[in-house]
């Protein structure tokens, strides 16, 4: 190349210097932010992937927040249920102590009744005040609304969950076979012909020894058996000259038996005789039945109800109709991950059932208080305990298998998405630091060579001297 005033070397070096300086600026930006992609020109496809991953992570974080709130709400309900269960256990203990009234004075029975009254009042207070973020939990405000089309056949309808997208549903209830109590004949001899005897009566709750005097009437013998019903679960009835034993409840788990210990052999030994469960279909699907209590799971809906004595006959028992309600939780990132759970009312007038009676009836002055029927009070307390345990189990199951499993899945998803975003977006500091060192060397070298190139222009002036 000739010696001219146009110094192409300088221009070339300036171009290289500008490129190196621009690359160094990009490297410094990456090192200062920690991101490989800071603007669209860094990696257009990568930027699209990052924005998509960011959107998914925002959805996952929102779902995790929703799940955490759902768990907190259900934990509050579970804590209240634990206290209600504890109070009901105390009610059961007091009722059981009051059944054997022979060893208790009137003042002691009155004290037991007063304690039961206080416990039931406390239960109603807990139900009324249990809330989360301003929403009552156990007073029925969060229950799934369900009714029976024929309340004379189906009662105590409760729904524990339903599909969130189907707020209105109807389930046809059909009784294939009626349920029965366990029943057997103890004696067919009139009371006037019976003598002294002692025998045991055994049922699903246990065994009691019955002592009969020669002068006892059929009614007195029957009443002795009934008085021990809280120990045995066996009642008695008279039909003409026959004395019958029967379980107080329906179902295959209920049974009666009797064994003569001594005395009049007209009291027969009764081998174990079991009742039967009703056979019921809900929307054509076989339901789970314990006596007359029917539990079903159909099309994402689960619940239970009780057949009344009127409904305990073969044929249609009407429909169970659902009309919305319940607490709905968003447990995932899409609209089809919503779940609805029902928190049914647990007031004392809802605990129990239509057959045995409700918890509020065992308060002072109620139809089943201790002075009226301590056996019935004990039976109701047991059913209330079972009902609360069922509610607690349903909430616990929903928390464990729906909420907590969703949280675990979302955390795994978040981990995967974060790792994927990091792969696309984040820089390798070791690589970028090495690149910055290389650019510094190139920049210093270019600056030094630019000085050399500028000296070439000065040589032209020396020729003109």
C-alpha positions as CSV (number, residue, x, y, z in Angstrom):
1,X,0.0,0.0,0.0
2,X,1.3,3.5,-0.9
3,X,1.9,6.3,1.6
4,X,-1.3,8.4,1.4
5,X,-3.2,10.8,3.6
6,X,-6.0,8.2,3.8
7,X,-4.9,6.0,6.7
8,X,-6.9,2.8,6.1
9,X,-5.2,1.1,9.0
10,X,-6.5,3.7,11.4
11,X,-10.0,3.3,10.1
12,X,-9.8,-0.5,10.4
13,X,-8.4,-0.3,13.9
14,X,-11.2,2.2,14.9
15,X,-13.8,-0.2,13.5
16,X,-12.3,-3.1,15.5
17,X,-12.1,-0.9,18.6
18,X,-15.8,0.0,18.4
19,X,-16.8,-3.7,18.0
20,X,-14.6,-4.8,20.9
21,X,-16.0,-1.9,23.1
22,X,-19.6,-2.8,22.1
23,X,-19.0,-6.5,22.9
24,X,-17.4,-5.5,26.2
25,X,-20.5,-3.4,27.1
26,X,-22.7,-6.4,26.4
27,X,-20.5,-8.6,28.6
28,X,-20.5,-6.1,31.4
29,X,-24.3,-5.9,31.1
30,X,-24.5,-9.7,31.4
31,X,-22.2,-9.8,34.3
32,X,-24.0,-7.0,36.2
33,X,-27.5,-8.6,35.6
34,X,-26.5,-12.3,35.6
35,X,-28.6,-12.8,32.5
36,X,-27.5,-14.0,29.1
37,X,-30.6,-12.3,27.5
38,X,-31.1,-8.7,28.4
39,X,-32.8,-7.5,25.3
40,X,-34.4,-9.0,22.2
41,X,-31.3,-8.7,20.0
42,X,-29.3,-10.9,22.5
43,X,-31.4,-14.0,21.6
44,X,-34.9,-13.4,20.0
45,X,-35.9,-17.1,20.3
46,X,-34.5,-17.3,23.8
47,X,-36.4,-14.2,24.9
48,X,-39.7,-15.7,23.7
49,X,-38.9,-18.9,25.7
50,X,-38.0,-16.9,28.8
51,X,-41.2,-14.9,28.7
52,X,-43.2,-18.1,28.3
53,X,-41.5,-19.7,31.2
54,X,-42.0,-16.5,33.3
55,X,-45.7,-16.7,32.6
56,X,-45.9,-20.3,33.7
57,X,-43.9,-19.5,36.9
58,X,-46.3,-16.7,37.7
59,X,-49.2,-19.1,37.4
60,X,-47.4,-21.7,39.5
61,X,-46.6,-19.2,42.2
62,X,-50.3,-18.0,42.3
63,X,-51.5,-21.6,42.6
64,X,-49.0,-22.3,45.4
65,X,-50.4,-19.2,47.2
66,X,-53.9,-20.4,46.7
67,X,-53.1,-23.9,48.0
68,X,-51.3,-22.5,51.0
69,X,-54.4,-20.4,51.8
70,X,-56.7,-23.4,51.3
71,X,-54.6,-25.5,53.7
72,X,-54.7,-22.8,56.3
73,X,-58.4,-22.5,56.1
74,X,-58.9,-26.3,56.4
75,X,-56.4,-26.4,59.3
76,X,-58.6,-23.9,61.1
77,X,-61.7,-26.1,60.5
78,X,-59.8,-29.2,61.6
79,X,-58.7,-27.5,64.8
80,X,-62.3,-26.6,65.7
81,X,-63.5,-30.1,64.9
82,X,-60.9,-31.5,67.3
83,X,-62.3,-29.4,70.1
84,X,-65.9,-30.4,69.2
85,X,-64.9,-34.0,69.2
86,X,-63.3,-33.6,72.7
87,X,-66.5,-32.0,74.0
88,X,-68.7,-34.8,72.5
89,X,-66.5,-37.4,74.1
90,X,-67.2,-35.8,77.5
91,X,-70.9,-35.7,76.7
92,X,-70.7,-39.5,75.9
93,X,-68.9,-40.2,79.2
94,X,-71.5,-38.2,81.2
95,X,-74.4,-40.0,79.4
96,X,-72.8,-43.4,80.0
97,X,-72.4,-42.7,83.7
98,X,-76.0,-41.6,83.9
99,X,-77.4,-44.8,82.3
100,X,-76.7,-46.7,85.5
101,X,-78.8,-44.3,87.5
102,X,-79.2,-46.8,90.4
103,X,-75.9,-45.7,91.9
104,X,-76.4,-42.0,91.3
105,X,-78.4,-39.5,93.4
106,X,-80.7,-37.0,91.9
107,X,-78.2,-34.3,92.5
108,X,-75.5,-36.2,90.6
109,X,-77.8,-36.7,87.6
110,X,-78.7,-33.1,87.6
111,X,-75.0,-32.2,87.7
112,X,-74.3,-34.5,84.8
113,X,-77.1,-32.9,82.9
114,X,-75.8,-29.4,83.6
115,X,-72.4,-30.4,82.3
116,X,-73.9,-31.8,79.1
117,X,-75.9,-28.6,78.7
118,X,-72.6,-26.5,79.0
119,X,-70.8,-28.8,76.6
120,X,-73.5,-28.5,73.9
121,X,-73.6,-24.7,74.4
122,X,-69.8,-24.7,73.9
123,X,-70.2,-26.8,70.7
124,X,-72.7,-24.3,69.3
125,X,-70.4,-21.4,70.2
126,X,-67.4,-23.0,68.4
127,X,-69.5,-23.7,65.3
128,X,-70.9,-20.2,65.3
129,X,-67.4,-18.5,65.7
130,X,-65.1,-20.7,63.7
131,X,-64.1,-18.6,60.7
132,X,-61.3,-17.8,58.3
133,X,-60.8,-14.5,56.7
134,X,-64.3,-13.4,57.6
135,X,-66.0,-16.6,56.4
136,X,-67.7,-18.9,58.8
137,X,-66.6,-22.5,58.3
138,X,-68.8,-24.9,60.3
139,X,-72.2,-23.2,60.4
140,X,-73.3,-24.5,57.0
141,X,-72.2,-21.4,55.1
142,X,-69.6,-23.5,53.2
143,X,-71.8,-26.5,52.8
144,X,-72.9,-27.9,49.4
145,X,-76.6,-27.3,49.2
146,X,-78.4,-30.7,48.8
147,X,-82.0,-31.7,49.5
148,X,-84.1,-34.9,49.1
149,X,-87.1,-34.7,46.8
150,X,-89.0,-36.9,49.3
151,X,-87.9,-36.1,52.8
152,X,-90.2,-38.8,54.2
153,X,-87.9,-41.4,52.6
154,X,-84.5,-39.8,52.7
155,X,-83.1,-37.6,55.5
156,X,-79.8,-36.1,56.8
157,X,-78.5,-35.4,53.3
158,X,-74.9,-34.3,53.3
159,X,-72.5,-33.8,50.4
160,X,-68.8,-33.6,50.9
161,X,-67.5,-32.8,47.5
162,X,-68.7,-32.1,44.0
163,X,-67.2,-31.2,40.6
164,X,-66.6,-27.4,40.5
165,X,-68.0,-27.1,37.0
166,X,-71.3,-28.9,37.9
167,X,-73.2,-26.8,40.4
168,X,-76.5,-28.5,39.7
169,X,-76.9,-32.3,39.9
170,X,-79.6,-34.8,40.6
171,X,-79.1,-38.4,41.8
172,X,-81.8,-41.0,41.6
173,X,-82.1,-43.2,44.7
174,X,-83.5,-46.7,44.4
175,X,-83.8,-49.3,47.2
176,X,-83.3,-52.8,45.9
177,X,-83.6,-54.6,49.2
178,X,-84.8,-53.1,52.5
179,X,-82.4,-53.3,55.5
180,X,-83.4,-55.2,58.6
181,X,-82.6,-55.2,62.3
182,X,-81.3,-58.3,64.0
183,X,-84.3,-60.0,65.6
184,X,-84.9,-63.3,67.6
185,X,-87.5,-64.7,70.0
186,X,-86.3,-65.1,73.6
187,X,-89.4,-66.9,74.9
188,X,-92.9,-67.9,73.7
189,X,-94.2,-68.7,77.2
190,X,-96.5,-66.2,78.9
191,X,-95.0,-64.3,81.9
192,X,-97.3,-66.0,84.3
193,X,-95.6,-69.4,83.5
194,X,-92.0,-68.1,83.8
195,X,-89.9,-68.5,86.9
196,X,-86.7,-67.1,88.3
197,X,-83.9,-67.0,85.7
198,X,-80.7,-65.4,84.8
199,X,-79.4,-65.0,81.2
200,X,-77.0,-62.9,79.2
201,X,-78.0,-60.7,76.3
202,X,-75.3,-59.9,73.8
203,X,-75.3,-57.3,71.0
204,X,-72.9,-55.2,68.9
205,X,-72.0,-53.1,72.0
206,X,-71.3,-55.9,74.4
207,X,-73.0,-58.2,76.9
208,X,-75.3,-57.7,79.9
209,X,-76.6,-60.1,82.5
210,X,-80.4,-60.0,83.0
211,X,-81.9,-61.3,86.2
212,X,-85.6,-62.2,86.2
213,X,-87.7,-62.7,89.3
214,X,-90.7,-65.1,89.4
215,X,-93.1,-62.2,89.8
216,X,-91.8,-60.1,86.9
217,X,-94.3,-59.3,84.2
218,X,-93.4,-59.4,80.5
219,X,-93.2,-55.6,80.5
220,X,-90.8,-55.7,83.4
221,X,-88.6,-58.2,81.7
222,X,-88.7,-56.2,78.5
223,X,-87.7,-53.0,80.4
224,X,-84.8,-54.7,82.1
225,X,-83.4,-55.7,78.7
226,X,-84.0,-52.1,77.4
227,X,-82.3,-50.7,80.4
228,X,-79.2,-52.5,79.5
229,X,-79.4,-51.4,75.8
230,X,-76.5,-48.9,76.2
231,X,-74.3,-51.9,77.1
232,X,-75.6,-54.3,74.5
233,X,-77.2,-52.3,71.7
234,X,-80.2,-54.7,72.1
235,X,-83.8,-53.7,72.7
236,X,-86.9,-55.8,73.4
237,X,-90.6,-55.9,72.4
238,X,-93.6,-57.9,73.3
239,X,-95.9,-59.5,70.7
240,X,-98.7,-61.5,72.3
241,X,-97.2,-64.2,74.4
242,X,-93.7,-63.8,72.8
243,X,-90.8,-61.7,74.0
244,X,-88.5,-60.6,71.2
245,X,-85.0,-59.3,71.1
246,X,-84.0,-56.9,68.4
247,X,-81.0,-54.7,67.7
248,X,-81.5,-51.0,68.1
249,X,-80.0,-50.3,64.7
250,X,-80.2,-51.7,61.2
251,X,-77.3,-53.5,59.4
252,X,-75.2,-56.6,59.1
253,X,-72.8,-55.4,61.9
254,X,-75.7,-55.5,64.4
255,X,-76.6,-58.8,66.0
256,X,-78.5,-60.3,69.0
257,X,-77.9,-63.5,71.0
258,X,-78.8,-64.8,74.4
259,X,-77.5,-67.5,76.7
260,X,-79.3,-69.0,79.7
261,X,-77.1,-69.0,82.8
262,X,-79.6,-70.6,85.3
263,X,-83.3,-70.9,86.1
264,X,-86.3,-71.3,83.9
265,X,-85.4,-73.1,80.7
266,X,-88.4,-71.4,79.0
267,X,-85.8,-68.7,78.2
268,X,-84.3,-70.1,75.1
269,X,-80.6,-69.9,74.1
270,X,-80.6,-67.6,71.1
271,X,-77.8,-68.2,68.6
272,X,-76.3,-65.1,67.0
273,X,-78.6,-63.5,64.5
274,X,-77.5,-60.6,62.4
275,X,-79.4,-57.8,60.7
276,X,-78.9,-56.8,57.1
277,X,-77.9,-53.7,55.2
278,X,-80.2,-52.1,52.8
279,X,-79.2,-52.5,49.2
280,X,-79.3,-49.2,47.4
281,X,-78.3,-47.7,44.1
282,X,-77.6,-44.1,43.4
283,X,-77.9,-43.2,39.7
284,X,-77.8,-46.9,38.9
285,X,-74.4,-47.3,40.8
286,X,-74.2,-49.6,43.8
287,X,-73.8,-47.5,47.0
288,X,-72.0,-48.3,50.2
289,X,-74.6,-49.0,52.9
290,X,-74.2,-49.5,56.6
291,X,-77.7,-50.3,57.9
292,X,-79.7,-47.5,56.5
293,X,-76.9,-45.0,56.1
294,X,-76.0,-44.7,52.5
295,X,-72.6,-43.4,51.2
296,X,-72.0,-42.8,47.5
297,X,-69.4,-41.5,45.0
298,X,-70.7,-40.7,41.6
299,X,-69.4,-38.5,38.8
300,X,-67.0,-36.7,41.1
301,X,-69.6,-36.1,43.9
302,X,-69.5,-37.8,47.2
303,X,-71.9,-37.7,50.1
304,X,-74.3,-39.7,52.3
305,X,-77.8,-39.8,53.5
306,X,-80.0,-41.9,55.7
307,X,-83.1,-43.9,54.7
308,X,-86.0,-43.3,56.9
309,X,-88.2,-46.2,58.1
310,X,-90.7,-45.1,55.4
311,X,-87.9,-45.1,52.8
312,X,-86.6,-48.5,53.9
313,X,-88.8,-50.4,51.4
314,X,-87.9,-51.7,47.9
315,X,-88.5,-49.2,45.2
316,X,-87.7,-45.6,44.4
317,X,-86.8,-43.3,47.3
318,X,-86.8,-40.2,45.1
319,X,-83.8,-38.0,44.2
320,X,-81.0,-36.2,45.9
321,X,-80.7,-32.8,44.3
322,X,-77.6,-30.6,44.5
323,X,-77.8,-26.8,43.9
324,X,-74.3,-25.3,44.3
325,X,-72.6,-24.2,47.4
326,X,-69.4,-25.4,49.0
327,X,-65.9,-24.0,49.3
328,X,-64.1,-24.0,45.9
329,X,-60.3,-24.0,45.8
330,X,-58.0,-23.4,42.8
331,X,-55.3,-26.0,43.3
332,X,-53.5,-25.8,40.0
333,X,-52.6,-23.5,37.1
334,X,-55.6,-24.2,34.8
335,X,-59.3,-23.8,35.2
336,X,-59.9,-27.6,35.4
337,X,-57.9,-27.9,38.6
338,X,-60.6,-26.4,40.8
339,X,-62.0,-28.6,43.6
340,X,-65.1,-28.0,45.7
341,X,-65.5,-29.4,49.2
342,X,-68.5,-29.1,51.5
343,X,-68.2,-28.1,55.2
344,X,-71.6,-29.1,56.6
345,X,-73.3,-27.5,59.6
346,X,-72.3,-29.0,62.9
347,X,-74.7,-27.2,65.2
348,X,-76.3,-29.4,67.9
349,X,-79.5,-29.5,65.9
350,X,-77.6,-31.0,63.0
351,X,-75.5,-33.6,64.9
352,X,-77.2,-37.0,65.1
353,X,-79.9,-38.3,62.7
354,X,-83.6,-38.4,62.2
355,X,-83.9,-42.0,63.5
356,X,-82.1,-41.7,66.9
357,X,-82.5,-38.0,67.4
358,X,-80.3,-34.9,67.4
359,X,-77.8,-33.6,70.0
360,X,-79.9,-30.6,71.0
361,X,-82.6,-33.0,72.3
362,X,-80.4,-34.3,75.1
363,X,-80.2,-30.8,76.7
364,X,-82.3,-30.1,79.8
365,X,-86.0,-30.3,78.8
366,X,-85.3,-32.1,75.5
367,X,-87.0,-35.2,74.4
368,X,-83.9,-37.3,75.2
369,X,-82.4,-35.6,78.2
370,X,-80.9,-37.7,81.0
371,X,-84.1,-37.7,83.1
372,X,-86.2,-38.9,80.1
373,X,-84.0,-41.4,78.3
374,X,-80.3,-41.7,79.2
375,X,-79.9,-44.6,76.8
376,X,-81.1,-42.6,73.9
377,X,-78.9,-39.7,75.0
378,X,-75.8,-42.0,74.9
379,X,-76.8,-43.3,71.5
380,X,-77.1,-39.8,70.1
381,X,-73.8,-38.8,71.6
382,X,-72.1,-41.7,69.9
383,X,-73.7,-40.9,66.5
384,X,-72.6,-37.2,66.9
385,X,-69.0,-38.3,67.6
386,X,-69.1,-40.5,64.5
387,X,-70.5,-37.6,62.4
388,X,-67.8,-35.2,63.5
389,X,-65.1,-37.9,62.9
390,X,-66.5,-38.3,59.4
391,X,-66.3,-34.6,58.8
392,X,-62.8,-34.4,60.2
393,X,-61.7,-37.4,58.1
394,X,-63.2,-35.8,54.9
395,X,-61.4,-32.6,55.6
396,X,-58.2,-34.4,56.4
397,X,-58.5,-36.5,53.2
398,X,-59.1,-33.5,51.1
399,X,-56.1,-31.7,52.7
400,X,-53.7,-34.6,52.2
401,X,-54.7,-36.0,48.8
402,X,-55.9,-32.8,47.1
403,X,-54.2,-29.8,48.7
404,X,-50.9,-31.2,49.8
405,X,-50.4,-33.4,46.7
406,X,-51.1,-30.3,44.6
407,X,-48.5,-28.3,46.6
408,X,-45.9,-31.1,46.1
409,X,-46.7,-31.3,42.3
410,X,-46.5,-27.5,42.0
411,X,-43.2,-27.3,43.8
412,X,-41.8,-29.9,41.5
413,X,-43.1,-28.0,38.5
414,X,-41.7,-24.8,39.8
415,X,-38.3,-26.4,40.2
416,X,-38.3,-27.7,36.7
417,X,-39.5,-24.4,35.1
418,X,-36.9,-22.4,37.1
419,X,-34.1,-24.7,36.0
420,X,-35.3,-24.5,32.3
421,X,-35.5,-20.7,32.5
422,X,-32.0,-20.6,34.1
423,X,-30.6,-22.7,31.2
424,X,-32.0,-20.2,28.7
425,X,-31.5,-16.9,30.6
426,X,-28.6,-17.1,33.0
427,X,-24.9,-16.7,32.2
428,X,-22.0,-18.8,33.1
429,X,-19.9,-16.4,35.2
430,X,-16.7,-18.3,34.5
431,X,-17.2,-18.1,30.8
432,X,-18.2,-14.4,30.8
433,X,-15.4,-13.4,33.1
434,X,-12.9,-15.1,30.8
435,X,-14.5,-13.3,27.8
436,X,-14.2,-10.0,29.6
437,X,-10.5,-10.5,30.1
438,X,-10.1,-11.4,26.5
439,X,-12.0,-8.2,25.4
440,X,-9.8,-6.1,27.8
441,X,-6.6,-7.5,26.1
442,X,-8.1,-6.8,22.6
443,X,-9.2,-3.3,23.6
444,X,-5.7,-2.4,25.0
445,X,-4.0,-3.9,22.0
446,X,-6.2,-2.0,19.6
447,X,-5.5,1.3,21.4
448,X,-1.8,0.7,21.2
449,X,-1.9,-0.2,17.5
450,X,-4.0,2.9,16.9
451,X,-1.1,5.0,18.1
452,X,1.2,3.2,15.7
453,X,-1.2,3.8,12.8
454,X,-1.4,7.5,13.6
455,X,2.4,7.7,13.4
456,X,2.2,6.7,9.7
457,X,0.4,10.0,8.9
458,X,3.2,11.9,10.6
459,X,5.7,10.4,8.2
460,X,4.0,12.3,5.3
461,X,5.0,15.6,6.9
462,X,8.6,14.6,7.1
463,X,8.7,14.2,3.3
464,X,7.5,17.7,2.8
465,X,10.3,19.4,4.9
